[in-house]
Amino acid sequence: MPASTSLDTTQAARWFHALSDETRLEIIERLLGGERCVCELTDLMDAAQSRLSFHLKTLKDADIVTDRREGRWVYYTLNRATLDEIETLLGSLKRTERTAARSITCCG
């Protein structure tokens, strides 16, 4: 997201919602090492597949993870492009906050 582009609040809200849950953050952490089958995630996280499927869908809807089907198995991976966009957004917000703080004058 270039600095001149206005904030897409709908997309930002989708990202932050997806990142606001401990289980989803743990899924992301597990995917940092590369692609994982949902059955691997189930074992690693000692969680029911239905519970993980809910969280994976939230991450997928936010475009933070992608999936691919191979036979009856579904493999998940991080969408690095989206993670880069989130990083850019956060950097942009940080820069905007610093600039705004210097230009704001109080009531008098």
Helices and strands as residue ranges (DSSP letters): H 9-18, H 22-31, E 36-37, H 38-45, H 49-61, E 65-70, E 73-78, H 80-103
